[in-house]
Amino acid sequence: MALDDSLKVGAVAKAAGVGVQTLHYYERLGLLRKPQRSAANYRLYSPEAIRRVQFIKKAQAIGLTLEETKQILDLKEHGRAPCGKVAELGEKHLQEIEMRLDQLRKYRHALAQALSDWRKENTTKRECAGEFCDLIERLP
């Protein structure tokens, strides 16, 4: 990388939509390569770092962990196509999302039923009998 093309940490952070500390954290985890340093010891990144950080953020947005994202980036850096790994991780996360949605549907039903029952109770007969709040404590 020519020093003329290099970007300081603040410019990369701004362009990628993250904080400077996030870039430092990604470096520590090995998600970003250690940047070159200027004569004044400023971190100098290649413009490619912006695209890499944007990729990391997109991977997080679809539910990949930073460790999983690192595995994908490492495959690519070693000349291997990461798409198989991405598909594998995608399947895993899709199953997790489906299980979570099932749990949320069950919770939604239980909460709706508890609220409905609570509203039907005569206000003079209502008791906050639980240690904290019976309405919450009687949920399954």
LUMFINU-135507 format. One record per residue (C-alpha): residue number from 1; residue in three letters; x, y, z. Coordinates in steps of 0.2 Angstrom, whole numbers, plus 5000, padded with zeros to 4 digits. Layout:
<sites>
SITE, drense, lumro, X, Y, Z
SITE, NUM, ala, X, Y, Z $
...
</sites>
This chain:
<sites>
SITE, drense, lumro, X, Y, Z
SITE, 1, met, 5000, 5000, 5000 $
SITE, 2, ala, 5007, 5017, 4995 $
SITE, 3, leu, 5007, 5029, 5010 $
SITE, 4, asp, 4997, 5041, 4998 $
SITE, 5, asp, 4982, 5029, 4998 $
SITE, 6, ser, 4982, 5027, 5017 $
SITE, 7, leu, 4969, 5033, 5029 $
SITE, 8, lys, 4970, 5037, 5047 $
SITE, 9, val, 4959, 5028, 5059 $
SITE, 10, gly, 4946, 5042, 5061 $
SITE, 11, ala, 4943, 5042, 5042 $
SITE, 12, val, 4941, 5024, 5042 $
SITE, 13, ala, 4929, 5024, 5057 $
SITE, 14, lys, 4919, 5038, 5049 $
SITE, 15, ala, 4918, 5030, 5032 $
SITE, 16, ala, 4913, 5013, 5039 $
SITE, 17, gly, 4901, 5020, 5052 $
SITE, 18, val, 4909, 5013, 5067 $
SITE, 19, gly, 4919, 5021, 5082 $
SITE, 20, val, 4938, 5021, 5083 $
SITE, 21, gln, 4938, 5009, 5097 $
SITE, 22, thr, 4929, 4997, 5087 $
SITE, 23, leu, 4943, 4997, 5074 $
SITE, 24, his, 4955, 4994, 5088 $
SITE, 25, tyr, 4945, 4980, 5095 $
SITE, 26, tyr, 4944, 4972, 5078 $
SITE, 27, glu, 4963, 4973, 5076 $
SITE, 28, arg, 4965, 4964, 5093 $
SITE, 29, leu, 4953, 4950, 5087 $
SITE, 30, gly, 4962, 4948, 5071 $
SITE, 31, leu, 4947, 4954, 5061 $
SITE, 32, leu, 4958, 4968, 5054 $
SITE, 33, arg, 4976, 4967, 5049 $
SITE, 34, lys, 4988, 4978, 5060 $
SITE, 35, pro, 4990, 4994, 5050 $
SITE, 36, gln, 5006, 5002, 5045 $
SITE, 37, arg, 5011, 5017, 5056 $
SITE, 38, ser, 5016, 5034, 5050 $
SITE, 39, ala, 5032, 5043, 5056 $
SITE, 40, ala, 5021, 5051, 5070 $
SITE, 41, asn, 5015, 5033, 5075 $
SITE, 42, tyr, 4997, 5036, 5068 $
SITE, 43, arg, 4988, 5020, 5062 $
SITE, 44, leu, 4987, 5020, 5043 $
SITE, 45, tyr, 4974, 5009, 5035 $
SITE, 46, ser, 4972, 5004, 5017 $
SITE, 47, pro, 4955, 5009, 5009 $
SITE, 48, glu, 4951, 4991, 5009 $
SITE, 49, ala, 4949, 4992, 5028 $
SITE, 50, ile, 4932, 5001, 5025 $
SITE, 51, arg, 4925, 4987, 5015 $
SITE, 52, arg, 4931, 4974, 5027 $
SITE, 53, val, 4923, 4983, 5042 $
SITE, 54, gln, 4907, 4985, 5032 $
SITE, 55, phe, 4907, 4967, 5029 $
SITE, 56, ile, 4910, 4963, 5047 $
SITE, 57, lys, 4895, 4974, 5052 $
SITE, 58, lys, 4884, 4966, 5039 $
SITE, 59, ala, 4889, 4949, 5045 $
SITE, 60, gln, 4884, 4954, 5063 $
SITE, 61, ala, 4868, 4961, 5057 $
SITE, 62, ile, 4863, 4944, 5050 $
SITE, 63, gly, 4868, 4936, 5067 $
SITE, 64, leu, 4885, 4930, 5064 $
SITE, 65, thr, 4897, 4931, 5079 $
SITE, 66, leu, 4914, 4940, 5077 $
SITE, 67, glu, 4922, 4923, 5079 $
SITE, 68, glu, 4912, 4916, 5065 $
SITE, 69, thr, 4916, 4931, 5054 $
SITE, 70, lys, 4934, 4929, 5058 $
SITE, 71, gln, 4933, 4911, 5052 $
SITE, 72, ile, 4925, 4917, 5035 $
SITE, 73, leu, 4939, 4931, 5033 $
SITE, 74, asp, 4953, 4918, 5037 $
SITE, 75, leu, 4946, 4906, 5024 $
SITE, 76, lys, 4947, 4920, 5011 $
SITE, 77, glu, 4964, 4926, 5016 $
SITE, 78, his, 4970, 4908, 5014 $
SITE, 79, gly, 4964, 4907, 4996 $
SITE, 80, arg, 4949, 4897, 5000 $
SITE, 81, ala, 4931, 4901, 4995 $
SITE, 82, pro, 4921, 4905, 5011 $
SITE, 83, cys, 4904, 4902, 5004 $
SITE, 84, gly, 4902, 4884, 5010 $
SITE, 85, lys, 4906, 4890, 5028 $
SITE, 86, val, 4894, 4905, 5026 $
SITE, 87, ala, 4880, 4893, 5020 $
SITE, 88, glu, 4884, 4882, 5035 $
SITE, 89, leu, 4883, 4896, 5047 $
SITE, 90, gly, 4868, 4903, 5039 $
SITE, 91, glu, 4858, 4886, 5041 $
SITE, 92, lys, 4864, 4886, 5060 $
SITE, 93, his, 4858, 4904, 5063 $
SITE, 94, leu, 4841, 4901, 5053 $
SITE, 95, gln, 4838, 4886, 5065 $
SITE, 96, glu, 4841, 4897, 5080 $
SITE, 97, ile, 4830, 4910, 5073 $
SITE, 98, glu, 4816, 4898, 5070 $
SITE, 99, met, 4818, 4891, 5088 $
SITE, 100, arg, 4818, 4909, 5095 $
SITE, 101, leu, 4802, 4913, 5085 $
SITE, 102, asp, 4793, 4898, 5092 $
SITE, 103, gln, 4798, 4903, 5109 $
SITE, 104, leu, 4792, 4921, 5106 $
SITE, 105, arg, 4775, 4914, 5099 $
SITE, 106, lys, 4773, 4904, 5115 $
SITE, 107, tyr, 4777, 4918, 5126 $
SITE, 108, arg, 4766, 4930, 5116 $
SITE, 109, his, 4751, 4918, 5118 $
SITE, 110, ala, 4755, 4916, 5137 $
SITE, 111, leu, 4756, 4935, 5140 $
SITE, 112, ala, 4740, 4938, 5130 $
SITE, 113, gln, 4731, 4925, 5140 $
SITE, 114, ala, 4737, 4932, 5157 $
SITE, 115, leu, 4733, 4950, 5152 $
SITE, 116, ser, 4716, 4945, 5146 $
SITE, 117, asp, 4712, 4935, 5162 $
SITE, 118, trp, 4719, 4949, 5173 $
SITE, 119, arg, 4707, 4962, 5164 $
SITE, 120, lys, 4692, 4951, 5167 $
SITE, 121, glu, 4695, 4950, 5185 $
SITE, 122, asn, 4685, 4961, 5196 $
SITE, 123, thr, 4696, 4976, 5201 $
SITE, 124, thr, 4690, 4974, 5219 $
SITE, 125, lys, 4696, 4955, 5219 $
SITE, 126, arg, 4713, 4958, 5211 $
SITE, 127, glu, 4727, 4955, 5222 $
SITE, 128, cys, 4745, 4958, 5219 $
SITE, 129, ala, 4749, 4941, 5228 $
SITE, 130, gly, 4766, 4937, 5221 $
SITE, 131, glu, 4782, 4942, 5229 $
SITE, 132, phe, 4784, 4955, 5215 $
SITE, 133, cys, 4769, 4955, 5203 $
SITE, 134, asp, 4757, 4941, 5201 $
SITE, 135, leu, 4753, 4946, 5183 $
SITE, 136, ile, 4771, 4942, 5179 $
SITE, 137, glu, 4774, 4928, 5191 $
SITE, 138, arg, 4760, 4917, 5185 $
SITE, 139, leu, 4767, 4917, 5167 $
SITE, 140, pro, 4773, 4899, 5163 $
</sites>
